[in-house]
Amino acid sequence: MEAITERDQVDSARREAAKKYRDRLVGLDERQRKLGRVIRDRAESRMVQCVALYHTPVEATKRIVRLDTGEVVREEPMTQGECQLNMFASIGDLERLMGTEATPESEKDSSQDTAEGEPPEDADQED
């Protein structure tokens, strides 16, 4: 009776070990397929942080720039909403136009949309 119980325990341990190694092999196979795709395509998509520079290089145009490399991703026309929200390159420009005194805090350049929290609508660019 003892031999049967011991055999069942060994058989159970064998099945558990086989399942463990099978799961590891499945994970390694998936990783190998992903790396193979990267090598075959010679490209890998990743999310990277970008910043939208409004009114750059010209009025009503925005430039999307990668934060990690400084590379210009693209330049495109600003939407009407973006033009309304970013009408002036800085608060100081608005205050000078209105004839009011600019405060040091209001002189901060608002042409960059780097607010903490949510990035601009198209701030993340897949590489």
C-alpha positions as CSV (number, residue, x, y, z in Angstrom):
1,M,0.0,0.0,0.0
2,E,2.8,2.3,0.8
3,A,4.5,1.7,-2.6
4,I,1.2,2.7,-4.4
5,T,1.0,6.0,-2.4
6,E,4.6,6.8,-3.0
7,R,4.2,6.0,-6.8
8,D,1.1,8.3,-6.9
9,Q,3.1,11.1,-5.2
10,V,6.0,10.7,-7.6
11,D,3.7,10.7,-10.6
12,S,1.9,13.8,-9.3
13,A,5.3,15.6,-8.8
14,R,6.3,14.6,-12.4
15,R,3.0,16.1,-13.8
16,E,3.5,19.3,-11.9
17,A,7.1,19.6,-13.1
18,A,6.1,18.9,-16.7
19,K,3.4,21.6,-16.5
20,K,5.9,24.1,-15.0
21,Y,8.4,23.5,-17.8
22,R,5.6,23.5,-20.5
23,D,4.5,26.9,-19.2
24,R,8.1,28.2,-19.3
25,L,8.5,26.9,-22.9
26,V,5.3,28.6,-24.0
27,G,6.6,31.9,-22.6
28,L,10.0,31.5,-24.2
29,D,8.3,30.6,-27.6
30,E,6.2,33.8,-27.5
31,R,9.3,35.9,-26.6
32,Q,11.2,34.3,-29.5
33,R,8.4,35.1,-31.9
34,K,8.3,38.7,-30.8
35,L,12.1,39.1,-31.2
36,G,11.9,37.3,-34.6
37,R,9.3,39.9,-35.8
38,V,11.6,42.8,-34.6
39,I,14.5,41.3,-36.5
40,R,12.5,40.6,-39.6
41,D,10.8,44.0,-39.7
42,R,14.0,45.8,-38.6
43,A,11.7,48.0,-36.4
44,E,10.1,47.9,-32.9
45,S,7.1,49.9,-31.9
46,R,7.3,51.6,-28.5
47,M,5.4,54.4,-26.8
48,V,7.6,57.4,-26.3
49,Q,6.9,60.7,-24.6
50,C,6.5,63.7,-26.9
51,V,5.7,67.3,-26.5
52,A,3.6,69.6,-28.7
53,L,5.2,73.0,-29.4
54,Y,2.5,75.3,-30.5
55,H,3.1,78.1,-33.0
56,T,6.3,76.5,-33.9
57,P,7.9,76.9,-36.4
58,V,5.3,79.3,-37.6
59,E,1.9,80.7,-36.4
60,A,-0.9,78.1,-36.3
61,T,1.5,75.2,-36.7
62,K,2.6,72.7,-34.0
63,R,5.7,70.6,-33.9
64,I,5.7,67.2,-32.2
65,V,9.1,66.5,-30.6
66,R,10.3,63.3,-28.9
67,L,11.5,64.1,-25.3
68,D,14.0,61.2,-25.2
69,T,16.0,62.2,-28.4
70,G,14.7,65.7,-29.3
71,E,13.9,64.4,-32.7
72,V,11.1,66.2,-34.6
73,V,8.4,63.6,-35.2
74,R,6.2,65.8,-37.4
75,E,4.9,69.3,-38.0
76,E,1.2,69.8,-38.6
77,P,-1.5,72.5,-38.6
78,M,-3.0,73.3,-35.3
79,T,-6.8,72.6,-34.9
80,Q,-9.1,75.5,-34.4
81,G,-9.5,74.5,-30.7
82,E,-5.7,74.5,-30.2
83,C,-5.4,77.9,-31.9
84,Q,-8.1,79.3,-29.5
85,L,-6.4,77.8,-26.4
86,N,-2.9,78.7,-27.5
87,M,-3.6,82.0,-29.2
88,F,-0.5,83.7,-27.8
89,A,3.0,82.2,-27.5
90,S,3.2,83.3,-23.9
91,I,1.0,85.1,-21.3
92,G,3.5,88.0,-21.5
93,D,2.5,88.5,-25.2
94,L,-1.2,88.7,-24.2
95,E,-0.5,91.1,-21.4
96,R,1.7,93.4,-23.6
97,L,-1.1,93.4,-26.1
98,M,-3.7,94.3,-23.4
99,G,-1.3,96.9,-21.9
100,T,-1.2,95.2,-18.5
101,E,1.9,94.5,-16.5
102,A,3.4,91.0,-16.9
103,T,4.2,89.1,-13.7
104,P,7.2,86.8,-13.5
105,E,4.9,83.8,-13.2
106,S,2.9,84.9,-16.2
107,E,6.0,85.2,-18.3
108,K,6.3,81.4,-18.4
109,D,6.3,80.2,-22.0
110,S,2.9,78.5,-22.7
111,S,4.0,77.5,-26.2
112,Q,5.0,74.2,-24.8
113,D,2.3,71.8,-23.6
114,T,4.2,69.9,-20.9
115,A,1.6,70.2,-18.1
116,E,1.8,67.4,-15.6
117,G,-0.9,64.9,-15.8
118,E,-2.3,64.0,-19.2
119,P,-0.1,64.6,-22.2
120,P,-1.5,66.4,-25.2
121,E,-3.9,64.6,-27.4
122,D,-1.2,63.2,-29.7
123,A,1.7,63.4,-27.4
124,D,2.7,59.8,-27.5
125,Q,4.2,58.6,-30.7
126,E,4.9,55.0,-31.5
127,D,8.4,54.6,-32.8
